[in-house]
Amino acid sequence: MLTFHTMGTSGTMAVNTIMIGLSLALKATAMGLLVAIPCVVMNNVLRRRVSELLTQYRALHGTGH
């Protein structure tokens, strides 16, 4: 976004500037995915474990919820 804003305000169309901006955006996206994917997996694992523990608790204590 910053790259296109800078090009728009300066009125020039530099391919190098576009490529640098796209490269930075792709790197940021890749880093975001590297963080997000393990977080989603761990969230699913923890939710499943909580569900299992709740089921065990309910089976042992006879709650109807």
PDB file with one MODEL, atoms N, CA, C and O in Angstrom:
MODEL        1
ATOM      1  N   MET A   1       0.835  -1.188   0.000  1.00  0.00           N
ATOM      2  CA  MET A   1       0.000   0.000   0.000  1.00  0.00           C
ATOM      3  C   MET A   1       0.878   1.249   0.000  1.00  0.00           C
ATOM      4  O   MET A   1       0.611   2.221  -0.707  1.00  0.00           O
ATOM      5  N   LEU A   2       1.915   1.195   0.800  1.00  0.00           N
ATOM      6  CA  LEU A   2       2.811   2.347   0.877  1.00  0.00           C
ATOM      7  C   LEU A   2       3.487   2.595  -0.464  1.00  0.00           C
ATOM      8  O   LEU A   2       3.675   3.742  -0.870  1.00  0.00           O
ATOM      9  N   THR A   3       3.850   1.517  -1.147  1.00  0.00           N
ATOM     10  CA  THR A   3       4.505   1.651  -2.452  1.00  0.00           C
ATOM     11  C   THR A   3       3.595   2.356  -3.449  1.00  0.00           C
ATOM     12  O   THR A   3       4.025   3.279  -4.142  1.00  0.00           O
ATOM     13  N   PHE A   4       2.324   1.918  -3.524  1.00  0.00           N
ATOM     14  CA  PHE A   4       1.403   2.532  -4.481  1.00  0.00           C
ATOM     15  C   PHE A   4       1.052   3.959  -4.079  1.00  0.00           C
ATOM     16  O   PHE A   4       0.833   4.807  -4.944  1.00  0.00           O
ATOM     17  N   HIS A   5       0.999   4.229  -2.806  1.00  0.00           N
ATOM     18  CA  HIS A   5       0.730   5.594  -2.342  1.00  0.00           C
ATOM     19  C   HIS A   5       1.884   6.518  -2.742  1.00  0.00           C
ATOM     20  O   HIS A   5       1.662   7.630  -3.221  1.00  0.00           O
ATOM     21  N   THR A   6       3.112   6.045  -2.542  1.00  0.00           N
ATOM     22  CA  THR A   6       4.284   6.843  -2.903  1.00  0.00           C
ATOM     23  C   THR A   6       4.333   7.091  -4.407  1.00  0.00           C
ATOM     24  O   THR A   6       4.630   8.200  -4.851  1.00  0.00           O
ATOM     25  N   MET A   7       4.038   6.046  -5.192  1.00  0.00           N
ATOM     26  CA  MET A   7       4.038   6.220  -6.644  1.00  0.00           C
ATOM     27  C   MET A   7       2.936   7.173  -7.076  1.00  0.00           C
ATOM     28  O   MET A   7       3.131   7.967  -7.997  1.00  0.00           O
ATOM     29  N   GLY A   8       1.790   7.107  -6.428  1.00  0.00           N
ATOM     30  CA  GLY A   8       0.689   7.991  -6.792  1.00  0.00           C
ATOM     31  C   GLY A   8       0.980   9.436  -6.482  1.00  0.00           C
ATOM     32  O   GLY A   8       0.632  10.323  -7.261  1.00  0.00           O
ATOM     33  N   THR A   9       1.613   9.684  -5.355  1.00  0.00           N
ATOM     34  CA  THR A   9       1.912  11.079  -4.991  1.00  0.00           C
ATOM     35  C   THR A   9       3.067  11.635  -5.796  1.00  0.00           C
ATOM     36  O   THR A   9       3.106  12.836  -6.063  1.00  0.00           O
ATOM     37  N   SER A  10       4.028  10.777  -6.198  1.00  0.00           N
ATOM     38  CA  SER A  10       5.160  11.290  -6.970  1.00  0.00           C
ATOM     39  C   SER A  10       4.850  11.346  -8.463  1.00  0.00           C
ATOM     40  O   SER A  10       5.482  12.107  -9.196  1.00  0.00           O
ATOM     41  N   GLY A  11       3.890  10.552  -8.918  1.00  0.00           N
ATOM     42  CA  GLY A  11       3.520  10.570 -10.327  1.00  0.00           C
ATOM     43  C   GLY A  11       4.429   9.747 -11.217  1.00  0.00           C
ATOM     44  O   GLY A  11       4.333   9.840 -12.441  1.00  0.00           O
ATOM     45  N   THR A  12       5.304   8.949 -10.642  1.00  0.00           N
ATOM     46  CA  THR A  12       6.206   8.117 -11.442  1.00  0.00           C
ATOM     47  C   THR A  12       5.798   6.655 -11.331  1.00  0.00           C
ATOM     48  O   THR A  12       5.156   6.241 -10.365  1.00  0.00           O
ATOM     49  N   MET A  13       6.184   5.886 -12.336  1.00  0.00           N
ATOM     50  CA  MET A  13       5.874   4.460 -12.369  1.00  0.00           C
ATOM     51  C   MET A  13       7.197   3.711 -12.447  1.00  0.00           C
ATOM     52  O   MET A  13       7.729   3.496 -13.536  1.00  0.00           O
ATOM     53  N   ALA A  14       7.729   3.312 -11.294  1.00  0.00           N
ATOM     54  CA  ALA A  14       9.017   2.621 -11.256  1.00  0.00           C
ATOM     55  C   ALA A  14       8.786   1.144 -10.970  1.00  0.00           C
ATOM     56  O   ALA A  14       8.205   0.789  -9.945  1.00  0.00           O
ATOM     57  N   VAL A  15       9.240   0.289 -11.873  1.00  0.00           N
ATOM     58  CA  VAL A  15       9.070  -1.148 -11.731  1.00  0.00           C
ATOM     59  C   VAL A  15       9.833  -1.642 -10.507  1.00  0.00           C
ATOM     60  O   VAL A  15       9.338  -2.503  -9.780  1.00  0.00           O
ATOM     61  N   ASN A  16      11.018  -1.117 -10.272  1.00  0.00           N
ATOM     62  CA  ASN A  16      11.799  -1.522  -9.103  1.00  0.00           C
ATOM     63  C   ASN A  16      11.041  -1.251  -7.816  1.00  0.00           C
ATOM     64  O   ASN A  16      11.043  -2.077  -6.904  1.00  0.00           O
ATOM     65  N   THR A  17      10.407  -0.119  -7.741  1.00  0.00           N
ATOM     66  CA  THR A  17       9.652   0.242  -6.545  1.00  0.00           C
ATOM     67  C   THR A  17       8.482  -0.705  -6.342  1.00  0.00           C
ATOM     68  O   THR A  17       8.196  -1.121  -5.219  1.00  0.00           O
ATOM     69  N   ILE A  18       7.811  -1.042  -7.427  1.00  0.00           N
ATOM     70  CA  ILE A  18       6.681  -1.975  -7.334  1.00  0.00           C
ATOM     71  C   ILE A  18       7.168  -3.338  -6.853  1.00  0.00           C
ATOM     72  O   ILE A  18       6.556  -3.934  -5.968  1.00  0.00           O
ATOM     73  N   MET A  19       8.254  -3.833  -7.421  1.00  0.00           N
ATOM     74  CA  MET A  19       8.775  -5.151  -7.046  1.00  0.00           C
ATOM     75  C   MET A  19       9.229  -5.185  -5.592  1.00  0.00           C
ATOM     76  O   MET A  19       8.999  -6.177  -4.899  1.00  0.00           O
ATOM     77  N   ILE A  20       9.861  -4.132  -5.124  1.00  0.00           N
ATOM     78  CA  ILE A  20      10.287  -4.087  -3.723  1.00  0.00           C
ATOM     79  C   ILE A  20       9.066  -4.094  -2.810  1.00  0.00           C
ATOM     80  O   ILE A  20       9.047  -4.801  -1.802  1.00  0.00           O
ATOM     81  N   GLY A  21       8.055  -3.317  -3.157  1.00  0.00           N
ATOM     82  CA  GLY A  21       6.836  -3.284  -2.354  1.00  0.00           C
ATOM     83  C   GLY A  21       6.128  -4.628  -2.331  1.00  0.00           C
ATOM     84  O   GLY A  21       5.662  -5.069  -1.280  1.00  0.00           O
ATOM     85  N   LEU A  22       6.045  -5.283  -3.492  1.00  0.00           N
ATOM     86  CA  LEU A  22       5.412  -6.608  -3.549  1.00  0.00           C
ATOM     87  C   LEU A  22       6.221  -7.651  -2.779  1.00  0.00           C
ATOM     88  O   LEU A  22       5.656  -8.518  -2.112  1.00  0.00           O
ATOM     89  N   SER A  23       7.518  -7.560  -2.874  1.00  0.00           N
ATOM     90  CA  SER A  23       8.380  -8.485  -2.145  1.00  0.00           C
ATOM     91  C   SER A  23       8.169  -8.346  -0.644  1.00  0.00           C
ATOM     92  O   SER A  23       8.065  -9.349   0.062  1.00  0.00           O
ATOM     93  N   LEU A  24       8.107  -7.125  -0.152  1.00  0.00           N
ATOM     94  CA  LEU A  24       7.878  -6.904   1.274  1.00  0.00           C
ATOM     95  C   LEU A  24       6.500  -7.400   1.696  1.00  0.00           C
ATOM     96  O   LEU A  24       6.346  -7.963   2.780  1.00  0.00           O
ATOM     97  N   ALA A  25       5.508  -7.194   0.850  1.00  0.00           N
ATOM     98  CA  ALA A  25       4.157  -7.655   1.170  1.00  0.00           C
ATOM     99  C   ALA A  25       4.101  -9.180   1.217  1.00  0.00           C
ATOM    100  O   ALA A  25       3.452  -9.749   2.095  1.00  0.00           O
ATOM    101  N   LEU A  26       4.772  -9.840   0.285  1.00  0.00           N
ATOM    102  CA  LEU A  26       4.791 -11.306   0.276  1.00  0.00           C
ATOM    103  C   LEU A  26       5.533 -11.863   1.486  1.00  0.00           C
ATOM    104  O   LEU A  26       5.130 -12.882   2.048  1.00  0.00           O
ATOM    105  N   LYS A  27       6.607 -11.204   1.886  1.00  0.00           N
ATOM    106  CA  LYS A  27       7.343 -11.643   3.078  1.00  0.00           C
ATOM    107  C   LYS A  27       6.480 -11.490   4.325  1.00  0.00           C
ATOM    108  O   LYS A  27       6.467 -12.369   5.187  1.00  0.00           O
ATOM    109  N   ALA A  28       5.769 -10.388   4.418  1.00  0.00           N
ATOM    110  CA  ALA A  28       4.886 -10.176   5.570  1.00  0.00           C
ATOM    111  C   ALA A  28       3.768 -11.214   5.600  1.00  0.00           C
ATOM    112  O   ALA A  28       3.404 -11.710   6.666  1.00  0.00           O
ATOM    113  N   THR A  29       3.228 -11.540   4.435  1.00  0.00           N
ATOM    114  CA  THR A  29       2.181 -12.564   4.349  1.00  0.00           C
ATOM    115  C   THR A  29       2.716 -13.930   4.766  1.00  0.00           C
ATOM    116  O   THR A  29       2.056 -14.660   5.506  1.00  0.00           O
ATOM    117  N   ALA A  30       3.897 -14.270   4.298  1.00  0.00           N
ATOM    118  CA  ALA A  30       4.500 -15.557   4.650  1.00  0.00           C
ATOM    119  C   ALA A  30       4.750 -15.641   6.152  1.00  0.00           C
ATOM    120  O   ALA A  30       4.492 -16.679   6.761  1.00  0.00           O
ATOM    121  N   MET A  31       5.239 -14.588   6.744  1.00  0.00           N
ATOM    122  CA  MET A  31       5.486 -14.583   8.191  1.00  0.00           C
ATOM    123  C   MET A  31       4.169 -14.702   8.956  1.00  0.00           C
ATOM    124  O   MET A  31       4.096 -15.389   9.975  1.00  0.00           O
ATOM    125  N   GLY A  32       3.155 -14.044   8.472  1.00  0.00           N
ATOM    126  CA  GLY A  32       1.842 -14.150   9.109  1.00  0.00           C
ATOM    127  C   GLY A  32       1.302 -15.568   9.064  1.00  0.00           C
ATOM    128  O   GLY A  32       0.727 -16.049  10.040  1.00  0.00           O
ATOM    129  N   LEU A  33       1.486 -16.238   7.931  1.00  0.00           N
ATOM    130  CA  LEU A  33       1.045 -17.631   7.811  1.00  0.00           C
ATOM    131  C   LEU A  33       1.858 -18.558   8.701  1.00  0.00           C
ATOM    132  O   LEU A  33       1.317 -19.509   9.265  1.00  0.00           O
ATOM    133  N   LEU A  34       3.153 -18.289   8.832  1.00  0.00           N
ATOM    134  CA  LEU A  34       3.994 -19.107   9.710  1.00  0.00           C
ATOM    135  C   LEU A  34       3.550 -19.011  11.165  1.00  0.00           C
ATOM    136  O   LEU A  34       3.723 -19.953  11.938  1.00  0.00           O
ATOM    137  N   VAL A  35       2.992 -17.894  11.523  1.00  0.00           N
ATOM    138  CA  VAL A  35       2.494 -17.721  12.893  1.00  0.00           C
ATOM    139  C   VAL A  35       1.064 -18.257  13.008  1.00  0.00           C
ATOM    140  O   VAL A  35       0.733 -18.922  13.989  1.00  0.00           O
ATOM    141  N   ALA A  36       0.232 -17.977  12.036  1.00  0.00           N
ATOM    142  CA  ALA A  36      -1.197 -18.294  12.126  1.00  0.00           C
ATOM    143  C   ALA A  36      -1.490 -19.792  12.046  1.00  0.00           C
ATOM    144  O   ALA A  36      -2.327 -20.291  12.797  1.00  0.00           O
ATOM    145  N   ILE A  37      -0.831 -20.501  11.169  1.00  0.00           N
ATOM    146  CA  ILE A  37      -1.150 -21.924  10.976  1.00  0.00           C
ATOM    147  C   ILE A  37      -0.891 -22.741  12.241  1.00  0.00           C
ATOM    148  O   ILE A  37      -1.772 -23.499  12.647  1.00  0.00           O
ATOM    149  N   PRO A  38       0.281 -22.624  12.887  1.00  0.00           N
ATOM    150  CA  PRO A  38       0.462 -23.371  14.139  1.00  0.00           C
ATOM    151  C   PRO A  38      -0.523 -22.949  15.232  1.00  0.00           C
ATOM    152  O   PRO A  38      -0.939 -23.779  16.041  1.00  0.00           O
ATOM    153  N   CYS A  39      -0.892 -21.692  15.261  1.00  0.00           N
ATOM    154  CA  CYS A  39      -1.862 -21.226  16.255  1.00  0.00           C
ATOM    155  C   CYS A  39      -3.231 -21.870  16.032  1.00  0.00           C
ATOM    156  O   CYS A  39      -3.890 -22.265  16.995  1.00  0.00           O
ATOM    157  N   VAL A  40      -3.656 -21.979  14.800  1.00  0.00           N
ATOM    158  CA  VAL A  40      -4.946 -22.611  14.499  1.00  0.00           C
ATOM    159  C   VAL A  40      -4.905 -24.089  14.866  1.00  0.00           C
ATOM    160  O   VAL A  40      -5.861 -24.619  15.432  1.00  0.00           O
ATOM    161  N   VAL A  41      -3.802 -24.749  14.547  1.00  0.00           N
ATOM    162  CA  VAL A  41      -3.663 -26.172  14.878  1.00  0.00           C
ATOM    163  C   VAL A  41      -3.710 -26.359  16.390  1.00  0.00           C
ATOM    164  O   VAL A  41      -4.433 -27.227  16.878  1.00  0.00           O
ATOM    165  N   MET A  42      -2.955 -25.561  17.140  1.00  0.00           N
ATOM    166  CA  MET A  42      -2.946 -25.691  18.592  1.00  0.00           C
ATOM    167  C   MET A  42      -4.315 -25.360  19.185  1.00  0.00           C
ATOM    168  O   MET A  42      -4.740 -25.993  20.152  1.00  0.00           O
ATOM    169  N   ASN A  43      -4.995 -24.391  18.622  1.00  0.00           N
ATOM    170  CA  ASN A  43      -6.339 -24.049  19.083  1.00  0.00           C
ATOM    171  C   ASN A  43      -7.267 -25.256  18.926  1.00  0.00           C
ATOM    172  O   ASN A  43      -8.034 -25.577  19.834  1.00  0.00           O
ATOM    173  N   ASN A  44      -7.195 -25.909  17.790  1.00  0.00           N
ATOM    174  CA  ASN A  44      -8.035 -27.091  17.554  1.00  0.00           C
ATOM    175  C   ASN A  44      -7.676 -28.231  18.501  1.00  0.00           C
ATOM    176  O   ASN A  44      -8.563 -28.913  19.014  1.00  0.00           O
ATOM    177  N   VAL A  45      -6.387 -28.441  18.737  1.00  0.00           N
ATOM    178  CA  VAL A  45      -5.948 -29.495  19.653  1.00  0.00           C
ATOM    179  C   VAL A  45      -6.468 -29.214  21.062  1.00  0.00           C
ATOM    180  O   VAL A  45      -7.006 -30.105  21.720  1.00  0.00           O
ATOM    181  N   LEU A  46      -6.306 -27.974  21.521  1.00  0.00           N
ATOM    182  CA  LEU A  46      -6.750 -27.619  22.869  1.00  0.00           C
ATOM    183  C   LEU A  46      -8.263 -27.702  23.011  1.00  0.00           C
ATOM    184  O   LEU A  46      -8.764 -28.168  24.035  1.00  0.00           O
ATOM    185  N   ARG A  47      -8.993 -27.258  21.999  1.00  0.00           N
ATOM    186  CA  ARG A  47     -10.455 -27.355  22.061  1.00  0.00           C
ATOM    187  C   ARG A  47     -10.912 -28.814  22.134  1.00  0.00           C
ATOM    188  O   ARG A  47     -11.831 -29.159  22.877  1.00  0.00           O
ATOM    189  N   ARG A  48     -10.246 -29.659  21.344  1.00  0.00           N
ATOM    190  CA  ARG A  48     -10.603 -31.086  21.380  1.00  0.00           C
ATOM    191  C   ARG A  48     -10.315 -31.677  22.751  1.00  0.00           C
ATOM    192  O   ARG A  48     -11.121 -32.445  23.278  1.00  0.00           O
ATOM    193  N   ARG A  49      -9.171 -31.325  23.333  1.00  0.00           N
ATOM    194  CA  ARG A  49      -8.808 -31.852  24.646  1.00  0.00           C
ATOM    195  C   ARG A  49      -9.789 -31.380  25.717  1.00  0.00           C
ATOM    196  O   ARG A  49     -10.183 -32.163  26.582  1.00  0.00           O
ATOM    197  N   VAL A  50     -10.183 -30.120  25.669  1.00  0.00           N
ATOM    198  CA  VAL A  50     -11.171 -29.603  26.619  1.00  0.00           C
ATOM    199  C   VAL A  50     -12.490 -30.349  26.461  1.00  0.00           C
ATOM    200  O   VAL A  50     -13.129 -30.705  27.451  1.00  0.00           O
ATOM    201  N   SER A  51     -12.893 -30.583  25.219  1.00  0.00           N
ATOM    202  CA  SER A  51     -14.127 -31.320  24.964  1.00  0.00           C
ATOM    203  C   SER A  51     -14.048 -32.733  25.538  1.00  0.00           C
ATOM    204  O   SER A  51     -15.007 -33.219  26.136  1.00  0.00           O
ATOM    205  N   GLU A  52     -12.910 -33.385  25.355  1.00  0.00           N
ATOM    206  CA  GLU A  52     -12.726 -34.732  25.900  1.00  0.00           C
ATOM    207  C   GLU A  52     -12.782 -34.725  27.424  1.00  0.00           C
ATOM    208  O   GLU A  52     -13.419 -35.587  28.028  1.00  0.00           O
ATOM    209  N   LEU A  53     -12.118 -33.758  28.042  1.00  0.00           N
ATOM    210  CA  LEU A  53     -12.122 -33.676  29.505  1.00  0.00           C
ATOM    211  C   LEU A  53     -13.522 -33.401  30.048  1.00  0.00           C
ATOM    212  O   LEU A  53     -13.917 -33.964  31.069  1.00  0.00           O
ATOM    213  N   LEU A  54     -14.270 -32.537  29.364  1.00  0.00           N
ATOM    214  CA  LEU A  54     -15.643 -32.252  29.787  1.00  0.00           C
ATOM    215  C   LEU A  54     -16.525 -33.500  29.669  1.00  0.00           C
ATOM    216  O   LEU A  54     -17.363 -33.757  30.533  1.00  0.00           O
ATOM    217  N   THR A  55     -16.335 -34.255  28.616  1.00  0.00           N
ATOM    218  CA  THR A  55     -17.102 -35.487  28.431  1.00  0.00           C
ATOM    219  C   THR A  55     -16.782 -36.487  29.534  1.00  0.00           C
ATOM    220  O   THR A  55     -17.683 -37.124  30.081  1.00  0.00           O
ATOM    221  N   GLN A  56     -15.504 -36.625  29.859  1.00  0.00           N
ATOM    222  CA  GLN A  56     -15.108 -37.526  30.943  1.00  0.00           C
ATOM    223  C   GLN A  56     -15.693 -37.070  32.282  1.00  0.00           C
ATOM    224  O   GLN A  56     -16.188 -37.886  33.059  1.00  0.00           O
ATOM    225  N   TYR A  57     -15.633 -35.783  32.540  1.00  0.00           N
ATOM    226  CA  TYR A  57     -16.159 -35.233  33.788  1.00  0.00           C
ATOM    227  C   TYR A  57     -17.666 -35.500  33.907  1.00  0.00           C
ATOM    228  O   TYR A  57     -18.163 -35.922  34.950  1.00  0.00           O
ATOM    229  N   ARG A  58     -18.358 -35.243  32.820  1.00  0.00           N
ATOM    230  CA  ARG A  58     -19.805 -35.454  32.817  1.00  0.00           C
ATOM    231  C   ARG A  58     -20.162 -36.929  32.985  1.00  0.00           C
ATOM    232  O   ARG A  58     -21.146 -37.262  33.645  1.00  0.00           O
ATOM    233  N   ALA A  59     -19.367 -37.803  32.391  1.00  0.00           N
ATOM    234  CA  ALA A  59     -19.614 -39.241  32.534  1.00  0.00           C
ATOM    235  C   ALA A  59     -19.378 -39.698  33.972  1.00  0.00           C
ATOM    236  O   ALA A  59     -20.117 -40.539  34.485  1.00  0.00           O
ATOM    237  N   LEU A  60     -18.372 -39.159  34.613  1.00  0.00           N
ATOM    238  CA  LEU A  60     -18.052 -39.550  35.991  1.00  0.00           C
ATOM    239  C   LEU A  60     -19.016 -38.948  37.009  1.00  0.00           C
ATOM    240  O   LEU A  60     -19.346 -39.588  38.008  1.00  0.00           O
ATOM    241  N   HIS A  61     -19.468 -37.720  36.760  1.00  0.00           N
ATOM    242  CA  HIS A  61     -20.280 -37.010  37.739  1.00  0.00           C
ATOM    243  C   HIS A  61     -21.772 -37.025  37.397  1.00  0.00           C
ATOM    244  O   HIS A  61     -22.588 -36.521  38.168  1.00  0.00           O
ATOM    245  N   GLY A  62     -22.119 -37.582  36.281  1.00  0.00           N
ATOM    246  CA  GLY A  62     -23.523 -37.751  35.933  1.00  0.00           C
ATOM    247  C   GLY A  62     -24.285 -36.470  35.681  1.00  0.00           C
ATOM    248  O   GLY A  62     -25.496 -36.425  35.897  1.00  0.00           O
ATOM    249  N   THR A  63     -23.609 -35.428  35.229  1.00  0.00           N
ATOM    250  CA  THR A  63     -24.330 -34.195  34.894  1.00  0.00           C
ATOM    251  C   THR A  63     -24.955 -34.335  33.523  1.00  0.00           C
ATOM    252  O   THR A  63     -24.388 -34.956  32.624  1.00  0.00           O
ATOM    253  N   GLY A  64     -26.121 -33.755  33.377  1.00  0.00           N
ATOM    254  CA  GLY A  64     -26.861 -33.902  32.122  1.00  0.00           C
ATOM    255  C   GLY A  64     -26.627 -32.766  31.143  1.00  0.00           C
ATOM    256  O   GLY A  64     -27.359 -32.669  30.158  1.00  0.00           O
ATOM    257  N   HIS A  65     -25.667 -31.923  31.358  1.00  0.00           N
ATOM    258  CA  HIS A  65     -25.448 -30.777  30.469  1.00  0.00           C
ATOM    259  C   HIS A  65     -24.612 -31.156  29.307  1.00  0.00           C
ATOM    260  O   HIS A  65     -24.326 -30.317  28.453  1.00  0.00           O
TER     261      HIS A  65
ENDMDL
END
